[in-house]
Amino acid sequence: MKRHVSNTSTQFMSGKPESAETRAALLTDHNPLSVLDKLPSNVFPVRMKLGLPRPRGADTTDDTYKSPSYPVSVNQPSAPYIPEQTVHFDNPVERAPDKTTAWTPPEFCEKLTEVLNHLEDDHPVVNTDTLTLQEIDLVEIPSHFLTTDSATGNLVPKPDMYDRNGEMTMVRFAKEGSLSATNVRDSIKEALPGETRTPTRLTRIKEVQAKPFRHGRTTSVSGGRAQYYTETDAEKNNDLSLTPSVYQLDELNADGDQNRPLSMVLDSLEEFVPSLVNETDGLVSKVKFVGQEREHTVFHATEVLK
């Protein structure tokens, strides 16, 4: 929805819009723990944004400043909550920012479960079902580039993937405000937890090629912040074929972006992330919405006529 805001204006809806169609790929699960549990072994989480909102109506009055001794009442929350925040994972593609912990999925799930169990036991007013995944970045690596780590039993990339500039596909699912599913919530209720009107949908596909490690040839040595070629890396390497291909929602493109429209690849999503689409028991659902595009128009008042 396009918005124009003015402090000295009156807003009104433009004339009745015509019906339109838009396609989307939705993430049908909003629970961070179950989403991670459903990922195929060759799909790795990169980063995740999540949060548990404050309980509504759960505030109590602070007796220290209780009316009528004071002209206003002061409330305080009776239960803790988890503010919206980003978690970074240990993955084969990107390193976590400096001074940030990179969690393995099992460690993250164990610690988060511990927090949720504590909230449920000590603060019954907290509804942990409202813990919601707001955004997640994933990378799918072709299975032939993976091997089993003898120490942990986990799948890890083969050094060969980096030596051969192996291809990987990164995807982002996010709650992006240009799509409101208010009138069809009952039809896609699994994708709309709580009272939200914005489904978590695919907003970006990024095709990248692995970059050789700077030191050594083993998977235990880091190749830098990003272990894939960026546009700058491709230019430095004098090989623009290594420049990532990015498909993104038109609404998210800034002026001058060279990203390709995401809509053109939704029908062939299985070709980009076959494991994520075909091996996750309905975690990703492709749908077509019918509705209207609405635009707010602003009237700027310059004088008053009586």
BAMARLO-959228 format. One record per residue (C-alpha): x, y, z; residue number from 1. Coordinates in steps of 0.25 Angstrom, whole numbers, plus 5000, padded with zeros to 4 digits. Layout:
! residues N
east: X, north: Y, up: Z, seq: NUM
...
! end
This chain:
! residues 306
east: 5000, north: 5000, up: 5000, seq: 1
east: 5006, north: 5013, up: 4996, seq: 2
east: 5005, north: 5024, up: 5006, seq: 3
east: 5007, north: 5039, up: 5006, seq: 4
east: 5007, north: 5046, up: 5019, seq: 5
east: 5005, north: 5061, up: 5022, seq: 6
east: 5003, north: 5067, up: 5036, seq: 7
east: 4994, north: 5077, up: 5030, seq: 8
east: 4985, north: 5069, up: 5021, seq: 9
east: 4972, north: 5061, up: 5020, seq: 10
east: 4973, north: 5047, up: 5015, seq: 11
east: 4962, north: 5040, up: 5007, seq: 12
east: 4962, north: 5027, up: 4999, seq: 13
east: 4962, north: 5028, up: 4984, seq: 14
east: 4951, north: 5023, up: 4976, seq: 15
east: 4947, north: 5008, up: 4976, seq: 16
east: 4959, north: 5001, up: 4971, seq: 17
east: 4958, north: 4990, up: 4960, seq: 18
east: 4960, north: 4975, up: 4964, seq: 19
east: 4974, north: 4970, up: 4962, seq: 20
east: 4982, north: 4957, up: 4964, seq: 21
east: 4995, north: 4955, up: 4970, seq: 22
east: 5003, north: 4942, up: 4973, seq: 23
east: 5011, north: 4938, up: 4985, seq: 24
east: 5018, north: 4927, up: 4992, seq: 25
east: 5015, north: 4926, up: 5006, seq: 26
east: 5022, north: 4920, up: 5018, seq: 27
east: 5010, north: 4912, up: 5025, seq: 28
east: 5017, north: 4911, up: 5038, seq: 29
east: 5020, north: 4922, up: 5048, seq: 30
east: 5026, north: 4915, up: 5059, seq: 31
east: 5042, north: 4916, up: 5059, seq: 32
east: 5044, north: 4903, up: 5065, seq: 33
east: 5035, north: 4895, up: 5056, seq: 34
east: 5040, north: 4902, up: 5043, seq: 35
east: 5054, north: 4898, up: 5047, seq: 36
east: 5050, north: 4884, up: 5049, seq: 37
east: 5043, north: 4883, up: 5036, seq: 38
east: 5055, north: 4888, up: 5028, seq: 39
east: 5062, north: 4877, up: 5019, seq: 40
east: 5076, north: 4874, up: 5022, seq: 41
east: 5082, north: 4882, up: 5011, seq: 42
east: 5074, north: 4894, up: 5015, seq: 43
east: 5082, north: 4903, up: 5025, seq: 44
east: 5076, north: 4915, up: 5033, seq: 45
east: 5084, north: 4927, up: 5031, seq: 46
east: 5077, north: 4937, up: 5040, seq: 47
east: 5063, north: 4939, up: 5046, seq: 48
east: 5055, north: 4950, up: 5052, seq: 49
east: 5045, north: 4946, up: 5063, seq: 50
east: 5037, north: 4952, up: 5075, seq: 51
east: 5027, north: 4949, up: 5086, seq: 52
east: 5018, north: 4961, up: 5088, seq: 53
east: 5014, north: 4966, up: 5102, seq: 54
east: 5001, north: 4960, up: 5107, seq: 55
east: 4989, north: 4969, up: 5104, seq: 56
east: 4982, north: 4973, up: 5116, seq: 57
east: 4992, north: 4967, up: 5126, seq: 58
east: 4997, north: 4980, up: 5132, seq: 59
east: 4995, north: 4983, up: 5146, seq: 60
east: 4994, north: 4996, up: 5154, seq: 61
east: 5006, north: 5001, up: 5161, seq: 62
east: 5001, north: 5004, up: 5175, seq: 63
east: 5012, north: 5014, up: 5177, seq: 64
east: 5005, north: 5024, up: 5168, seq: 65
east: 4991, north: 5019, up: 5169, seq: 66
east: 4980, north: 5029, up: 5167, seq: 67
east: 4974, north: 5038, up: 5173, seq: 68
east: 4987, north: 5041, up: 5180, seq: 69
east: 4992, north: 5045, up: 5166, seq: 70
east: 4985, north: 5051, up: 5154, seq: 71
east: 4989, north: 5039, up: 5145, seq: 72
east: 4990, north: 5024, up: 5147, seq: 73
east: 5003, north: 5016, up: 5145, seq: 74
east: 5003, north: 5002, up: 5139, seq: 75
east: 5014, north: 4992, up: 5139, seq: 76
east: 5014, north: 4979, up: 5131, seq: 77
east: 5011, north: 4966, up: 5139, seq: 78
east: 5019, north: 4957, up: 5130, seq: 79
east: 5032, north: 4957, up: 5122, seq: 80
east: 5032, north: 4956, up: 5107, seq: 81
east: 5042, north: 4954, up: 5095, seq: 82
east: 5044, north: 4967, up: 5087, seq: 83
east: 5046, north: 4966, up: 5072, seq: 84
east: 5060, north: 4962, up: 5069, seq: 85
east: 5069, north: 4955, up: 5060, seq: 86
east: 5076, north: 4942, up: 5062, seq: 87
east: 5088, north: 4938, up: 5054, seq: 88
east: 5092, north: 4923, up: 5051, seq: 89
east: 5104, north: 4916, up: 5048, seq: 90
east: 5103, north: 4913, up: 5033, seq: 91
east: 5112, north: 4910, up: 5020, seq: 92
east: 5109, north: 4924, up: 5014, seq: 93
east: 5110, north: 4936, up: 5023, seq: 94
east: 5117, north: 4938, up: 5036, seq: 95
east: 5109, north: 4945, up: 5047, seq: 96
east: 5113, north: 4960, up: 5050, seq: 97
east: 5124, north: 4963, up: 5059, seq: 98
east: 5121, north: 4961, up: 5074, seq: 99
east: 5109, north: 4953, up: 5070, seq: 100
east: 5107, north: 4938, up: 5074, seq: 101
east: 5105, north: 4929, up: 5062, seq: 102
east: 5095, north: 4918, up: 5068, seq: 103
east: 5094, north: 4904, up: 5062, seq: 104
east: 5079, north: 4900, up: 5060, seq: 105
east: 5080, north: 4890, up: 5071, seq: 106
east: 5086, north: 4899, up: 5081, seq: 107
east: 5076, north: 4910, up: 5077, seq: 108
east: 5064, north: 4901, up: 5078, seq: 109
east: 5069, north: 4895, up: 5092, seq: 110
east: 5071, north: 4909, up: 5098, seq: 111
east: 5058, north: 4915, up: 5092, seq: 112
east: 5050, north: 4903, up: 5097, seq: 113
east: 5056, north: 4906, up: 5111, seq: 114
east: 5051, north: 4920, up: 5111, seq: 115
east: 5037, north: 4917, up: 5106, seq: 116
east: 5036, north: 4906, up: 5117, seq: 117
east: 5040, north: 4916, up: 5127, seq: 118
east: 5030, north: 4926, up: 5123, seq: 119
east: 5019, north: 4916, up: 5122, seq: 120
east: 5022, north: 4910, up: 5136, seq: 121
east: 5024, north: 4924, up: 5143, seq: 122
east: 5015, north: 4933, up: 5136, seq: 123
east: 5002, north: 4926, up: 5132, seq: 124
east: 4997, north: 4939, up: 5125, seq: 125
east: 5008, north: 4938, up: 5114, seq: 126
east: 5003, north: 4931, up: 5102, seq: 127
east: 5015, north: 4925, up: 5096, seq: 128
east: 5007, north: 4921, up: 5083, seq: 129
east: 5008, north: 4935, up: 5079, seq: 130
east: 5023, north: 4934, up: 5077, seq: 131
east: 5024, north: 4938, up: 5063, seq: 132
east: 5035, north: 4937, up: 5052, seq: 133
east: 5035, north: 4950, up: 5045, seq: 134
east: 5046, north: 4947, up: 5035, seq: 135
east: 5056, north: 4936, up: 5031, seq: 136
east: 5067, north: 4935, up: 5021, seq: 137
east: 5070, north: 4921, up: 5017, seq: 138
east: 5081, north: 4915, up: 5007, seq: 139
east: 5079, north: 4902, up: 4999, seq: 140
east: 5091, north: 4895, up: 4995, seq: 141
east: 5091, north: 4883, up: 4985, seq: 142
east: 5093, north: 4870, up: 4992, seq: 143
east: 5104, north: 4866, up: 4983, seq: 144
east: 5113, north: 4877, up: 4990, seq: 145
east: 5110, north: 4872, up: 5004, seq: 146
east: 5117, north: 4862, up: 5013, seq: 147
east: 5115, north: 4857, up: 5027, seq: 148
east: 5124, north: 4862, up: 5038, seq: 149
east: 5130, north: 4851, up: 5045, seq: 150
east: 5131, north: 4858, up: 5058, seq: 151
east: 5117, north: 4863, up: 5059, seq: 152
east: 5109, north: 4855, up: 5049, seq: 153
east: 5104, north: 4867, up: 5042, seq: 154
east: 5104, north: 4870, up: 5028, seq: 155
east: 5115, north: 4880, up: 5024, seq: 156
east: 5119, north: 4886, up: 5010, seq: 157
east: 5130, north: 4879, up: 5003, seq: 158
east: 5143, north: 4887, up: 5000, seq: 159
east: 5140, north: 4884, up: 4985, seq: 160
east: 5128, north: 4893, up: 4986, seq: 161
east: 5136, north: 4905, up: 4988, seq: 162
east: 5147, north: 4901, up: 4978, seq: 163
east: 5137, north: 4899, up: 4967, seq: 164
east: 5129, north: 4912, up: 4970, seq: 165
east: 5117, north: 4903, up: 4973, seq: 166
east: 5103, north: 4909, up: 4972, seq: 167
east: 5094, north: 4911, up: 4984, seq: 168
east: 5080, north: 4918, up: 4985, seq: 169
east: 5077, north: 4927, up: 4996, seq: 170
east: 5062, north: 4931, up: 4999, seq: 171
east: 5056, north: 4941, up: 5009, seq: 172
east: 5042, north: 4939, up: 5015, seq: 173
east: 5037, north: 4952, up: 5022, seq: 174
east: 5024, north: 4959, up: 5026, seq: 175
east: 5024, north: 4970, up: 5016, seq: 176
east: 5013, north: 4980, up: 5018, seq: 177
east: 5009, north: 4982, up: 5003, seq: 178
east: 5000, north: 4969, up: 5004, seq: 179
east: 4988, north: 4969, up: 5014, seq: 180
east: 4980, north: 4957, up: 5015, seq: 181
east: 4970, north: 4962, up: 5024, seq: 182
east: 4958, north: 4956, up: 5016, seq: 183
east: 4964, north: 4943, up: 5013, seq: 184
east: 4969, north: 4939, up: 5027, seq: 185
east: 4960, north: 4927, up: 5029, seq: 186
east: 4965, north: 4921, up: 5016, seq: 187
east: 4980, north: 4922, up: 5020, seq: 188
east: 4979, north: 4922, up: 5035, seq: 189
east: 4991, north: 4914, up: 5036, seq: 190
east: 4999, north: 4925, up: 5030, seq: 191
east: 4993, north: 4936, up: 5038, seq: 192
east: 4996, north: 4934, up: 5053, seq: 193
east: 4989, north: 4942, up: 5064, seq: 194
east: 4983, north: 4955, up: 5059, seq: 195
east: 4993, north: 4958, up: 5048, seq: 196
east: 4988, north: 4961, up: 5034, seq: 197
east: 5001, north: 4960, up: 5027, seq: 198
east: 5005, north: 4946, up: 5023, seq: 199
east: 5020, north: 4942, up: 5023, seq: 200
east: 5023, north: 4941, up: 5008, seq: 201
east: 5035, north: 4939, up: 4999, seq: 202
east: 5041, north: 4953, up: 4996, seq: 203
east: 5054, north: 4950, up: 4990, seq: 204
east: 5062, north: 4939, up: 4983, seq: 205
east: 5077, north: 4940, up: 4981, seq: 206
east: 5085, north: 4931, up: 4973, seq: 207
east: 5100, north: 4931, up: 4977, seq: 208
east: 5113, north: 4924, up: 4974, seq: 209
east: 5122, north: 4919, up: 4985, seq: 210
east: 5135, north: 4926, up: 4987, seq: 211
east: 5148, north: 4919, up: 4989, seq: 212
east: 5154, north: 4919, up: 5003, seq: 213
east: 5165, north: 4929, up: 5006, seq: 214
east: 5172, north: 4920, up: 5014, seq: 215
east: 5173, north: 4905, up: 5013, seq: 216
east: 5164, north: 4895, up: 5006, seq: 217
east: 5156, north: 4890, up: 5018, seq: 218
east: 5142, north: 4893, up: 5022, seq: 219
east: 5147, north: 4897, up: 5036, seq: 220
east: 5154, north: 4910, up: 5031, seq: 221
east: 5145, north: 4922, up: 5029, seq: 222
east: 5146, north: 4929, up: 5015, seq: 223
east: 5141, north: 4943, up: 5021, seq: 224
east: 5128, north: 4949, up: 5024, seq: 225
east: 5121, north: 4944, up: 5011, seq: 226
east: 5126, north: 4931, up: 5005, seq: 227
east: 5120, north: 4934, up: 4992, seq: 228
east: 5123, north: 4944, up: 4981, seq: 229
east: 5116, north: 4958, up: 4983, seq: 230
east: 5115, north: 4967, up: 4971, seq: 231
east: 5128, north: 4974, up: 4976, seq: 232
east: 5135, north: 4961, up: 4977, seq: 233
east: 5131, north: 4957, up: 4963, seq: 234
east: 5137, north: 4971, up: 4958, seq: 235
east: 5150, north: 4969, up: 4965, seq: 236
east: 5151, north: 4955, up: 4960, seq: 237
east: 5148, north: 4960, up: 4946, seq: 238
east: 5137, north: 4950, up: 4944, seq: 239
east: 5123, north: 4957, up: 4944, seq: 240
east: 5117, north: 4943, up: 4942, seq: 241
east: 5119, north: 4941, up: 4957, seq: 242
east: 5110, north: 4953, up: 4960, seq: 243
east: 5098, north: 4948, up: 4968, seq: 244
east: 5084, north: 4948, up: 4961, seq: 245
east: 5074, north: 4954, up: 4970, seq: 246
east: 5059, north: 4953, up: 4968, seq: 247
east: 5051, north: 4962, up: 4978, seq: 248
east: 5037, north: 4968, up: 4980, seq: 249
east: 5035, north: 4980, up: 4972, seq: 250
east: 5030, north: 4987, up: 4985, seq: 251
east: 5044, north: 4985, up: 4991, seq: 252
east: 5052, north: 4990, up: 4979, seq: 253
east: 5059, north: 5004, up: 4981, seq: 254
east: 5061, north: 5013, up: 4970, seq: 255
east: 5073, north: 5008, up: 4961, seq: 256
east: 5072, north: 4993, up: 4966, seq: 257
east: 5075, north: 4983, up: 4956, seq: 258
east: 5067, north: 4972, up: 4962, seq: 259
east: 5058, north: 4964, up: 4954, seq: 260
east: 5043, north: 4963, up: 4957, seq: 261
east: 5040, north: 4951, up: 4967, seq: 262
east: 5027, north: 4949, up: 4960, seq: 263
east: 5034, north: 4943, up: 4948, seq: 264
east: 5040, north: 4931, up: 4956, seq: 265
east: 5028, north: 4927, up: 4965, seq: 266
east: 5023, north: 4917, up: 4955, seq: 267
east: 5036, north: 4910, up: 4954, seq: 268
east: 5040, north: 4911, up: 4969, seq: 269
east: 5043, north: 4896, up: 4970, seq: 270
east: 5055, north: 4899, up: 4960, seq: 271
east: 5061, north: 4908, up: 4970, seq: 272
east: 5059, north: 4901, up: 4983, seq: 273
east: 5054, north: 4887, up: 4980, seq: 274
east: 5057, north: 4882, up: 4994, seq: 275
east: 5050, north: 4893, up: 5001, seq: 276
east: 5037, north: 4892, up: 4993, seq: 277
east: 5036, north: 4877, up: 4991, seq: 278
east: 5042, north: 4871, up: 5004, seq: 279
east: 5036, north: 4879, up: 5015, seq: 280
east: 5021, north: 4874, up: 5015, seq: 281
east: 5014, north: 4887, up: 5011, seq: 282
east: 5023, north: 4897, up: 5018, seq: 283
east: 5023, north: 4906, up: 5005, seq: 284
east: 5010, north: 4908, up: 4998, seq: 285
east: 5008, north: 4915, up: 4985, seq: 286
east: 4995, north: 4923, up: 4984, seq: 287
east: 4988, north: 4934, up: 4976, seq: 288
east: 4981, north: 4945, up: 4982, seq: 289
east: 4969, north: 4953, up: 4976, seq: 290
east: 4967, north: 4967, up: 4982, seq: 291
east: 4969, north: 4982, up: 4980, seq: 292
east: 4981, north: 4991, up: 4980, seq: 293
east: 4978, north: 5003, up: 4989, seq: 294
east: 4985, north: 5016, up: 4989, seq: 295
east: 4984, north: 5027, up: 4999, seq: 296
east: 4982, north: 5041, up: 4993, seq: 297
east: 4985, north: 5053, up: 5001, seq: 298
east: 4978, north: 5067, up: 5000, seq: 299
east: 4987, north: 5078, up: 5004, seq: 300
east: 4979, north: 5090, up: 5010, seq: 301
east: 4985, north: 5104, up: 5006, seq: 302
east: 4973, north: 5113, up: 5011, seq: 303
east: 4960, north: 5113, up: 5017, seq: 304
east: 4947, north: 5118, up: 5009, seq: 305
east: 4935, north: 5121, up: 5017, seq: 306
! end
